[in-house]
Amino acid sequence: MKTNKVQRRRLEGVVVSVKEHKTIHVCVTTIKMHPKYNKQFSTKKNYAVHDEHARAQLGDKVVCEACRPMSKTKSWTLVKVL
């Protein structure tokens, strides 16, 4: 029997807010290369992540994974706290 393992997108970031119920906000920093000037620069983006059991605390490094949309802004779920 064939099993379809779905490879979902994973991001690693730092928890910046834990004020909402079952939701944390994670800041993910990525390093990109400028197409014209060939210089590296970093960008930051905040994601709303579903945390069912309130495991993450402010300042924790976490891994989150893409999932189905749970609300208007929340389509990521917490995988583990590093």
N, C-alpha and C positions, 0 to 999 in steps of 0.2 A: 504494500500500500504506500502510495506517495504522500508525503506530508509537505504542505506549502508553508515554509518558514518565511514570514514576512520580515524583511530587514527594514526596520524603522530608523528614521533620522534621530541621532542622539546629540545632545549638547551638554557641555560642562560649564558651570558658572557659579557665581556666588549669590547667596540669598541676601536681598536688600530690603525686603519687607515681609512681615508675617502678620499683618494686621487683620486680614480677612479670614473668615471661617473656611477651612479646608483649601485655602489658596495661598501660595507664596509667590513672590515676585523675584525672578532670578535675572541677574545682569550677566550677559555673555559677551566676552571680549574676543573679537576675531582680528587677525592681522591680514591685511590685504595688500596687494601690490598695485600702485598707480599705473594705468596703462600707458600713459605718455611719458611720465618722468621717471619710471622704474624705481620708485622709492616706496618703502614699506610704510604703512600707516595703520593705526588700530581704530576699530569702530566698536561701539558699545550698543547693545540693544537689550531692552528689558522684556521678559516673557512672563506671562501669568501661567503658573504651573499648579496642577491639582495635587494636593497633599492630603490624602484621605485620613491618615492617622496622626497628623501633625508631628511628624518626626524631625523636620528641619527647623533649625533655629537661625536667628539673625547672624550672618557672617559665615555660615557653613558653606563648604564647597559641595555641590550636588551634581548628579547626573540626571537629566530629564530626557524623555522620549516622546516623540510625536504620537498623537492618538486622535480619536474622533473628536470633533468639536463638542465641548461640554457647556459652553456658553458663548456669548458674543466674542469675548477676548481670550478664552481659555481653551487651548487645544494641545496642551502638553501635560504629561503626567510624570511624577517623581519616580525614579528608578531606585536610586540609593543615595545615601549621604556618605561622602568620602571623609 
